[in-house]
Structures are given as structure tokens and as C-alpha cells.
């Protein structure tokens, strides 16, 4: 599931970046969401989380916020929630 989640996150981040006229650099599990090389801000990250919930039917934050900073950490939250 993690590889599939990474692919889904990459797809949605690419869409968010393209909507802003930005180009998404190659993603790895270690790519940092905010303050890294990704052309997204906190609003974009919130949008990503809403889209991921809609597409997967999962909400790993239902019980409260969980800390994550990288693409891999977010993918792992969805893997645990499955």
C-alpha cells in the first residue's frame, strides 16, 4: 500500500503544483512538504489531505492530528489507517 500511496500523493501534488503554474520536482519518501523543495504551502497541504481522504476513504487524523513532515511519513499514516 505504501508504494500506491506514494504514487497517489505524487499524482495529487503534481496536480496542485500545476494549478499554481509550478513544476513538481521528483518525489521521494524523504521529500519534505513544507520548507523543502516542494512548491507547496500549508493551504496546498491541507488541500492534499482533503483530496487523499476523498480518494482513499480513510482519515488517519480522525483521532487527532498526527505529526508528519515527509511524503513517506504521510504515506505510512494511510498505510496504518487501512
C-alpha atoms as a printed R data frame, in Angstrom:
   type eleno elety resid chain resno       x      y       z
1  ATOM     1    CA   UNK     A     1   0.000  0.000   0.000
2  ATOM     2    CA   UNK     A     2   2.841  2.440   0.686
3  ATOM     3    CA   UNK     A     3   4.012  2.457  -2.954
4  ATOM     4    CA   UNK     A     4   0.440  3.015  -4.093
5  ATOM     5    CA   UNK     A     5   0.029  5.798  -1.523
6  ATOM     6    CA   UNK     A     6   3.301  7.409  -2.619
7  ATOM     7    CA   UNK     A     7   2.075  7.327  -6.217
8  ATOM     8    CA   UNK     A     8  -1.272  8.854  -5.221
9  ATOM     9    CA   UNK     A     9   0.430 11.601  -3.195
10 ATOM    10    CA   UNK     A    10   2.761 12.332  -6.128
11 ATOM    11    CA   UNK     A    11  -0.185 12.497  -8.528
12 ATOM    12    CA   UNK     A    12  -2.129 14.929  -6.355
13 ATOM    13    CA   UNK     A    13   0.905 17.074  -5.535
14 ATOM    14    CA   UNK     A    14   1.650 17.284  -9.256
15 ATOM    15    CA   UNK     A    15  -1.895 18.493  -9.874
16 ATOM    16    CA   UNK     A    16  -1.669 21.076  -7.071
17 ATOM    17    CA   UNK     A    17   1.685 22.354  -8.345
18 ATOM    18    CA   UNK     A    18   0.435 22.515 -11.954
19 ATOM    19    CA   UNK     A    19  -2.616 24.521 -10.865
20 ATOM    20    CA   UNK     A    20  -0.180 27.070  -9.434
21 ATOM    21    CA   UNK     A    21   1.970 27.063 -12.575
22 ATOM    22    CA   UNK     A    22   4.772 25.268 -10.743
23 ATOM    23    CA   UNK     A    23   6.706 22.136 -11.632
24 ATOM    24    CA   UNK     A    24   6.903 19.415  -9.019
25 ATOM    25    CA   UNK     A    25  10.449 18.089  -8.553
26 ATOM    26    CA   UNK     A    26  10.927 14.310  -8.405
27 ATOM    27    CA   UNK     A    27   9.434 12.977  -5.176
28 ATOM    28    CA   UNK     A    28  10.980 10.502  -2.785
29 ATOM    29    CA   UNK     A    29   9.754  9.210   0.544
30 ATOM    30    CA   UNK     A    30  12.151 11.729   2.131
31 ATOM    31    CA   UNK     A    31  10.716 14.774   0.323
32 ATOM    32    CA   UNK     A    32   9.748 17.405   2.907
33 ATOM    33    CA   UNK     A    33   6.332 19.023   2.462
34 ATOM    34    CA   UNK     A    34   6.905 22.483   3.915
35 ATOM    35    CA   UNK     A    35  10.191 24.349   3.827
36 ATOM    36    CA   UNK     A    36  11.742 21.876   1.410
37 ATOM    37    CA   UNK     A    37  11.944 21.743  -2.381
38 ATOM    38    CA   UNK     A    38   8.232 21.193  -2.965
39 ATOM    39    CA   UNK     A    39   6.391 24.236  -4.365
40 ATOM    40    CA   UNK     A    40   3.510 23.992  -1.886
41 ATOM    41    CA   UNK     A    41   2.338 25.930   1.143
42 ATOM    42    CA   UNK     A    42   0.227 24.983   4.141
43 ATOM    43    CA   UNK     A    43  -3.042 25.594   2.258
44 ATOM    44    CA   UNK     A    44  -1.865 23.250  -0.511
45 ATOM    45    CA   UNK     A    45  -1.015 20.630   2.111
46 ATOM    46    CA   UNK     A    46  -4.484 20.949   3.648
47 ATOM    47    CA   UNK     A    47  -5.986 20.554   0.171
48 ATOM    48    CA   UNK     A    48  -3.877 17.425  -0.353
49 ATOM    49    CA   UNK     A    49  -5.171 15.890   2.877
50 ATOM    50    CA   UNK     A    50  -8.801 16.534   1.898
51 ATOM    51    CA   UNK     A    51  -8.267 15.004  -1.554
52 ATOM    52    CA   UNK     A    52  -6.494 11.970  -0.092
53 ATOM    53    CA   UNK     A    53  -9.402 11.391   2.291
54 ATOM    54    CA   UNK     A    54 -11.868 11.645  -0.598
55 ATOM    55    CA   UNK     A    55  -9.880  9.314  -2.842
56 ATOM    56    CA   UNK     A    56  -8.999  6.690  -0.216
57 ATOM    57    CA   UNK     A    57 -11.994  6.888   2.098
58 ATOM    58    CA   UNK     A    58  -9.535  6.979   5.003
59 ATOM    59    CA   UNK     A    59  -8.881  9.677   7.593
60 ATOM    60    CA   UNK     A    60  -5.795  8.892   9.656
61 ATOM    61    CA   UNK     A    61  -6.395 12.169  11.528
62 ATOM    62    CA   UNK     A    62  -9.855 11.238  12.822
63 ATOM    63    CA   UNK     A    63  -8.494 10.623  16.325
64 ATOM    64    CA   UNK     A    64  -6.456 13.850  16.245
65 ATOM    65    CA   UNK     A    65  -3.535 15.375  14.445
66 ATOM    66    CA   UNK     A    66  -0.528 13.166  13.784
67 ATOM    67    CA   UNK     A    67   2.867 14.655  13.107
68 ATOM    68    CA   UNK     A    68   4.417 14.183   9.678
69 ATOM    69    CA   UNK     A    69   6.929 16.162   7.641
70 ATOM    70    CA   UNK     A    70   7.800 13.942   4.690
71 ATOM    71    CA   UNK     A    71   5.915 12.253   1.884
72 ATOM    72    CA   UNK     A    72   6.893  8.847   3.273
73 ATOM    73    CA   UNK     A    73   5.609  9.672   6.756
74 ATOM    74    CA   UNK     A    74   2.242 10.737   5.328
75 ATOM    75    CA   UNK     A    75   2.021  7.592   3.195
76 ATOM    76    CA   UNK     A    76   2.761  5.498   6.287
77 ATOM    77    CA   UNK     A    77  -0.129  7.146   8.186
78 ATOM    78    CA   UNK     A    78  -2.517  5.986   5.461
79 ATOM    79    CA   UNK     A    79  -0.981  2.508   5.488
80 ATOM    80    CA   UNK     A    80  -1.553  2.200   9.252
81 ATOM    81    CA   UNK     A    81  -5.112  3.554   8.913
82 ATOM    82    CA   UNK     A    82  -6.006  0.949   6.267
